[in-house]
Amino acid sequence: MQGFNFRQLGITALAAAGLFGPSTFAIAQTWPVKPLRLVVPYVPGGATDLVSRTVSERLTVTMGQQVVVDNRPGATGTIAFDSVAKSSADGYTLITAADSLTLLPSVFKNITFDPRTSFAPIALMSTQPLVLAVHISIPAANVREFIALAKAKPSSLSFASSGIGTSQHLSGELIKKMTGIEMQHVGYKGGGQAIIDLSGGQIPAAVLGSSTVIPQVKAGRVRILAVTSKKRSLALPDVPTLAESGLAGFDVFQWTAMLAVAKTPKNIIAKLNSEVVGVLQQPAVRERLAVAGFEAQAGSPTEVETLIRDGMAQWSKLISELKLDAN
C-alpha cells in the first residue's frame, strides 16, 4: 500500500531547482517559443484531467505560451505514456502521471516504456485520497453495512474504477481481500466515465478519486462510505477512513505529477518546475484544488522519482498475489 509523508522527504522544489545554477535559468529564458502539449492519459472529467486543466490554465498565463491539454485515454494510460515516451525531448510534449503509472509494468507485461527511465520528472502537483462510494439507492450507510450487504448477496455487487491496473482497481481488490467479500470489477477508461454510471445507478459501487465523486455527493446521487488514506481528508472531514472502519492499516492515496520525455534538457526541467511550483503556490489555484478534494503539493523532480520507484516496489507484490494481467 502506498503512503508517503511529503513533509519528511526534506526536499523542496525550489531547492532542487536551485541545484541547476543560475546559468541554466538564463539559457531557459529562450524557451518556450511555441505552445506546449500536456497529455492526459484519461478521459475528460476525472481527477488527473481536473488537476491538469487547473495547472495548465495558469501556466498559459505565466509562461506566455499556450499549454494545451490533450486527452489520450486507452489501455489504462499505456497508449498515452508510450506515445509521449517516443516524443522529442524538447520540453514541448509533457504528460500528467498519476500513481497508477507505478502499477503498469506489473499489470501490462508488454509495455515498451519504463516509468523510471522513459520520463523526466518535473514536479509533483497534488494528492488526494480515494473513496469507496455507492449509488444513493444502495442500502449501506457505512462500510460495516456495505460488507454485510455484500456477504448477504455474494457476487451480486460490482465496483467501478478508472481502469484495470489502476490504484482504484487495486484498492477495490484489497478491500475484497481484507473483508472476504466478492465484488466484480468493472474498469472504465477514466474516472470521468465511471462516475457517470455510478451516479446514474448503472453500477452500485466504485473506488475512485475523491474529486471525481464529491460533486455527485453534493447533488445527492452518490454516498461516500470511507476514504482510503490513513488520515481523514480535509475536503471530507466527516467521512471515516477505511482503517477507522475496520480495515486496519489501509493507507492508499492518489498523486499527480508532471513529466517530460527522458533526456529533456535540465534547464528546461528546472524552468518547468519553477513555473509549476509558482502556479501551485497561488491561493486561487490551491483553493480550486481544495474545493475539488485535492491538496496542492508543489514537489521536486526528486520527490517524483521517489514516488515512482517506491510505488512500483510496493504494488508489485499485491499484483502478483492477485494474479492480475491485462494482456
Salt bridges, closest charged atoms under 4 A:
ASP49 OD1 - ARG53 NE 2.92
GLU57 OE1 - ARG288 NH1 2.89
ASP70 OD2 - ARG37 NH1 2.83
ASP70 OD1 - ARG72 NE 3.15
ASP82 OD2 - LYS86 NZ 3.21
ASP114 OD1 - ARG116 NE 3.08
GLU173 OE2 - HIS169 NE2 3.18
GLU173 OE1 - LYS176 NZ 3.20
GLU244 OE1 - ARG232 NE 2.99
GLU275 OE2 - LYS271 NZ 3.45
GLU295 OE2 - ARG7 NH2 3.20
ASP310 OD1 - ARG309 NE 3.70
GLU321 OE1 - LYS177 NZ 2.58
